């Protein structure tokens, strides 16, 4: 019996990192200060996050000030790299420019279609093109991000941690009791 409990504990600790290792899909939005379409995109994505905060991470990258001047050179350089990657015109820049996985959307015309695409990316672990381009060009996304990541406090996560704690305490208690016999 002791061997079974020890085997269970070893397996539990070996597979636990695999359960929690999945990264959330990133929704990157290059924006301009006081841009009405950018504000609409932000409202849309925030509404989706209220439904399911674990679905994705909303990353706003304010690239231009309200007059259209470059506000952040690294953000602008990354935007140009993204547009070039997708063979888009780098002379005409529009906001919002949205990058999700391997998909590029310029503007908000197709924004309602993106929820299903985000869910698909989450299931299929789709490649994060923007992150790869940032790494290739030595640009830190956390340095150009203009919004803070949402902190998650989810009841189901808390219950899982409590369950793990109970199993561990029960396992150790069982080992102690068996050791005394």
C-alpha positions, 0 to 999 in steps of 0.5 A: 500500500505504501508503494501505491501511495508513493507512486501516486504522489510521484506521478501527481508531482510529475504531471502537475506542471503539464496541466498548468503550463498552457499559455493563454492566447495573446490578442495584440492591438496596435492603437492610437491615442483617442482612436474611436475604432481602437476604443471599440476594439478594447470594449469588445475584447474587455467584454469577452474577457468578462465572460471568460478571463482565461480565454486570452490576454489583451495586450494594447500597444499604443503606437501613435499619439492623438496627432498620429506621431509615433509615440513609441519607436519600438512599437512602431518598428514591430508594427512595420515588421508585422505588416511586412510579414503579412505582405501588407502596405507599410506606408499606410498605417491604420489603427487598430491593427490586431494580431492574434496567433497567425492572423492579422486584422486591420480595423474592426470590420471583422471583429465579431469573427475573432472570438471563435478564432481566439477559441480555436487558437486556444485549442490548437496552440496556434503560433504567436507570430507577433511574439516571434517577430518581437524576439527576432528584433530584440523588442520586449513586448512587456516594455511596449505594452501600454495596459496591465495584464489582468490579474486572475482570481478564479474560484476554480483555481482556488478550489483546485489548490485546496484539493491538491493541499487536501490530497497531499495532507491525506497522503502524508497522514496515510504514510505516517499511519502506515509507518507506525504499524 
